[in-house]
């Protein structure tokens, strides 16, 4: 297995939708920032891979427009996944493992302001019994939260404590749409939004984009003093139906079991709802001394189709800064933690482990 590291990361999240930039306008500044971080030009990137959603954009092959941000003359080696940035990164990592390329730039974008988001996301549900009911994301998360509360696995206070910590940490995150300022008691005093969820229990969805740069071996060492080496990846998917056990996530647990999580000191978990962080911590078996979402996580800002990959980028930043020696990054997609991706990032190289999908 080739040693591959994250050596660049940039993100852009819109606090409001004034002007509603196109995907190209979102991406061009990110690519410029990645070039500045690495000292590369477009010609130094061996492979490009993007993540986005035609459902969200409202048109087929919407990712083709985004390729204009790269520039296609001369032609580029490019691919696309209809998923979050984290899965685009997984494809790029595999591409580097083949030996065909040594470097890759992966990116993702999503404009949640383009339509009625909750109705759009219902289209990803099981088509025969779920989609005809048009249940929205928040309502399904509410069912999951209630199931866990009824089982005695968490309560409203535990959820509020997650929110309080996340938004306090988000004060340091320039891209955070929502930041701290409220105590746990103040959070608990707020009205219900989708019982048992309050509005702060639900991630603020935004327009946004993000990009990650990968490099193998010496190419990584050339551009980064302390590369964040990818030492493990895994991704698993649960069944589409909501008849599964909502108090846990079997796919997240299988992801964690496929990796060596010993020595993890930081975890960036993609939890769009407060109780989902509690589920993920339990399924990954994370100790109490592990720093969770120092960036503020998705509860501070949740751009569609890049929020999961942003967790990888934020974990890498901790490695680069010397604040972490081994970090876990997680991404999710689908209702109630149906699809999950995890990877470990370390300051030193090691034998890479990969799970199955």
C-alpha angles and dihedrals in degrees: 000000000000120000108245127182140188105242103164139033136173134168141183123195123179116229088195136008098240106143092005098225120222120246090259091053089050094049106041095070090047093053089048090053092049091051090051092049094052102029088234132134128213089271091062093063110092098186137018126199128177137195125207143123130254088198090058094045092045095228140079121261091009090161091070091074090054091059086072086074089062099045117235103213108117093028120258133217100248141166139170141212126200088226144074124307090258091066091046086055089051091055091048091049089054090048090055090048090059089063093234092114137016099202138039140180115205125188142172137191140183136181108205089176091067095085147341098314100195092051091046094052090052087071091072092062127101101293102218106050106008110040094053088061092052096216110183128227096254093050092051090049088050090056089052093048091049092049091055093046092049089050090053094242096124141350139209093273093054089051092048091050089055090052094046093051094043096051092044089054089046090068086083093050111090091197096054113125091194124035139180132280104117127092124225090257092052091050092051091051093060120101125262118265102185104356120275089017124079120202093260089056088065122073116247104244115220143172110260152127140214139191134204128195121213128192135176129231116313092007087066094047091051094062105029130049093204109022119197099235117208105229100169141014133182137165131184136171131214124212118284097240123093091226089093121100103283094189089075142017117239092189092052090049091051090049091054093046091054092058136064102243095171110127096017107153100172133037127189104197122189099223111157089184126046097238091052090068088058090051093049094047090054096045092049092044092230116181122236092251093061111108107236122208100338087178091061093256128225092321087071095047133347115189110188116256096002104058092087094050089046087064088060091048094048091049090050090051090058089053093048092049093050092244092117137030097189126019136180119218123194136187131185138192136178128039122322097356094309097152123035140183128187134180136174123225122198139181091234131046123253142158107307119231122201130192128209132253 
